[in-house]
């Protein structure tokens, strides 16, 4: 009887400890949650252009950025589409469009074009994004 009582008490304590650990917000082993809104500071651009930019050696990235400035078609409703090239973004507000890649994500943000500033879907590096929900 004492053995049954002791094992039941030990099971209750173990279950309570497990529940408390699961509710702890700062679990170091937990994966980073993705965000839906935030800010980006870094280089962003069309998917293929970003792929080419990231494949460029570090010493040549400034030249790549200068030689491949972002260009987009602007639709009648004021959205930038069909973008090519890359641009440097400074603390631009973003909305996450697609977060399925492990290194980059597609976001909606404003881009500066020759004719003004327009919203566009571009690709940025995840390391350049700060969540700000």
N, C-alpha and C positions, 0 to 999 in steps of 0.2 A: 504494500500500500504506500509506504514512504517513497519507494522507487518510482511509482506511478505519479505521485504528487510532485516529486523533484523533476522528473522528465517533462511533465506538463508545464511546470513553472519555467524551466529552461527554454522550452519551445515558445512560450509567450514572450519571454525576454528577447529571444532571437528575432522573432517576428516584429516586435516593436523597434528593435535596433535597425533592422532592414528598412522598415518604413521611414524611420527618421533619416537614414542615410539617403534614401531615394528623394526625400523632400529638400535636402540641402541644396541651395542654389549655386554654390561655388564648388561644384564637383569638378576637379581638375581633369578628369578623364573624359568628361562630356564633350561631344563634338560642338564646334562653334555653330550657333544658329545663324541662318542666313537672314538678311533683312530685306524689307520691301522698299524702304525709302532711305536716303542718306545723302552723302556728299562725296565727290571724287576730286582728287588733285593728282594729276599725272597725265599720261598720254592716252588718248582714246581715238577710235576711228572705225572705219569699215572693217568687217571681219577679216577679209583677205589682207588688207593693208596692215592690220594689227598683227596678223600672223607673220607677215614679212618683216614688220618692225621688230617683233620679238626674236626673230631668227637672225637679225642683223647684229654683228658684234657691237659691244658697248661703245667702243671708240668711234663707231660710224653712225650711232643713233641720232645725234644732233643733225648731221647732214641729211639723214633719211627724213627726219621731221621737216627740215627746211625744203627738201626737194619734193615731198609728197604731201603738200598742204591739202586739207580736207576740201572737197568740192561736192556739192549735192544739187539735185534738181529740187526746185521748190514748187509744190503743187498749188492749185488754185485756193485750197483751204489753208495755206500757210504752213504746211509741214514739209520738212526736208526729207527727200527720198532718194534712192539710188546713189548713196554716198560712196566716194572713193577717197583714199588718203587718210591722214591722221592729223590730230590737232592736240595742242597742249591745253589741258583744262585746269583751272585754278578754283578750287572750292565751289564747284558747280553742283547744284542740287540735282539729284537723280531719283528716278523711280526704276526699280529692277524689273526688266522685261523677261529675261531668261537667265537662270542661275544654274544651268545643268553642267557646265564645264568646270573642271577642277582649278583652273588657273585664271580664266577670264569669265566675264559675265556681260550679257547684253543689257543695256540700260537706255532709258529715255532721258535725254537731257537737252539743254539748249546748246547749239553750236553757232559760232560766229562765222558767217559767210560774207562774201563780197557785198551782198545785197541786204545784210542785216543779220539778226539773230533769230534762229528758228529751232523748234523742237525736232529732234531726230533720234532714231534708234542707232546706237553705236556700241562698240565693244570696248571695255576697259579691263584692266587687270584687277583682280579681287583685292590684291594687297594695297591698291590705291583708294579703296572705298572705305569710308567711315559710316557706320550705321547711325542714323539720327532720327529714329521714329518717335 
